[in-house]
């Protein structure tokens, strides 16, 4: 017969709980009142190297304090379907801001990371957007005969 028991620490220091996980009440474990149980409360004996069974801890239930009522902020107005659609379309098609302005700022050969930094500082877009649209940037650089240094 397979019996699984679990010994875990209790909240009180030096106290433990032995749980009969499988075939719990058929294991023959009894509490201090001679009733079958699936939980046995234990502690280390003070005089010897033994376990002592202890009574189950008393749980004191206190009523929760009433919460102070907070002033609720006015609910935000709901967006119309048209406003939601516009917001979603803008989010799905993020582009580099003023790509021509970014290309115009590149007057000497630069590395890719330098171009990323220039774009972020100039407000043209993040490094993520440049990586995403790098082919377009590279085509413009080659078209304008301004090269970047590949490292």
Secondary structure, DSSP 4 states (H G I P E B T S, - for coil): ----EEEEE-SSTTEEEEEE-SSTGGG--B-TTS-B-SEEEEEE-SSSS-EEE-PPPP----PPPPPPPPPPPPPPPPPPHHHHHHHHHHHHT---TTHHHHHHH--S-EEHHHHHHHHHHHTS--HHHHHHTHHHHHHHHHHTT--EE--
